[in-house]
Amino acid sequence: MQIDWLTVAAQIVNFLVLIWLLQRFLYRPITDAMARREARIEERLSDAMSRRKEAEDEAEDLRKKREELEKSKQEMLEEAREEADELRQRLEQDIRDEVEQKRETWHEMLKDERADFVRELQRQAGHKLLNISGRLVAEFTSGKLDDRIAQSFIANLKDLDTNTRKKMAAAADSADGPALVETAAALETADRGKVTRAIHEEFETDIEVDYRVDDEVLLGVRLTIGEQTVEWSAARHLNRLNRELDALLDSARTVRRRKTAD
Amino acid sequence: MEISPDVWVLYEWRGLRLNATIVFTWGVMALLVVLSWIITTRLSEGETVSRWQVMLEVVVTTIRDQIDEVGASDPERYLPFIGTLFLFIATANLLTILPGYQPPTGSLSTTAALAICVLIAVPLFSITRRGLRAYLKSYLRPSPFMLPFNLISELSRTIALAVRLYGNVMSGTVIVGILISVAPFFFPVLMQLLGLLTGLIQAYIFAILAMVYIASASRAQHKNDPAPDAEHSRTSRKGD
């Protein structure tokens, strides 16, 4: 057991040098590397955490957006549906209006046609009536219908009420033009003379009298002096016939409608 | 029979003898430094770490954990000193399996040098941590009458540290030498294996004791702090 103090000193130096060398080449690099790795792992962990947080936030955002989108889609659909409904109703209303208008036009046309038909019927009935009356009168009186018309006109003129008579006389006085006698068929000259005479006598005037044929007068005479007119004709009867015919047509239509409704 | 590598002089120059202790110490130092250097130049900070680096990291963290367990609050501070003690002694002892190698720790000069280093390190660490006054005061605890005993304790434990390591390593070498002359084939191998175990245990004991001394001297003394006594009991338990 011996101690070489020189060796001891050398070993102390050696040991201190070894401490320094190992500190330089072993402990510091290793602990630094470990610390750096730990820091790095920590950083990556926190990074991962923050990324996860970010991702979760983003997912939440997306979910909200999707919900909003869904909501707005529903709203838009609802809106579109409402618009479509509205449009459909409007179109229906338009069509209904149009149909109504057409029906009215058709009714108008129908009414016009009916009026035309009635007028035509009236005219033809008048003529028929005239013919039949003429034939009857000719058969039973062995005279002419024109003659009967003229006589009847003269008789009626004589029975004229005072008020009308006065008005007619005043009109004859103030008239510029001639008096106008309209008949369905042309009167014969003798009848014309009787009529002219009767007018002159009844209204105490010497007004000139013109004769004219008018289909519408129908079995009778219409006398026009200035503004005043008097008329005795089958037209009155025909008007009555007209009214009855109208009533008949209306009732027939009502019955038909009721049937179609049933 | 040579029992110390001190007397194995390899080179002499003007009275300065270069003995085997110093040369083998240099060898151990070179081995440690070169290995560390080679491994730490290729350190990885990523996920993939080489197995050599893992080994070094395990060694360093284990030493650090041991220091921490002894009770030092700042392991990084003591790591170079304690770690170097352990690594140097362990390497020097483990290399005995090489033929022709004489462990420098089998020389009392080396163990004395290491013990002197511990003797100086204890007050140094304590003073830098607590201040000179607090350190000196610790010699008067628990009463000023204890001053001589404290001083004796300081010296005796240093000597014990040196002699313990020297005795264990030297005895191993001597036993192997004796056994080779008695039973040259089987027993020396067994004793060598046992010597490896003893060498590692001695390195651990030396380093841990040094750390316990430093820790007990560095710790702030509280009036009711039983820590120094506990450490003393631990010291005596761990001593041979």
Interface residues (C-beta under 8 A of the other chain):
Chain A: M1 Q2 I3 D4 W5 L6 T7 V8 A9 A10 Q11 I12 N14 F15 L16 V17 L18 I19 L21 L22 Q23 F25 L26 Y27 P29 I30 T31 A33 M34 R36 R37 R40
Chain B: S4 D6 V7 L16 R17 N19 T21 I22 T25 W26 M29 L32 V33 S36 W37 T40 L43 S44 E45 G46 Q53 L56 E57 V60 T61 E76 L79 P80 F81 G83 T84 L87 F88 P104 S107 L108 S109 T110 A112 A113 L114 I116 C117 Y166
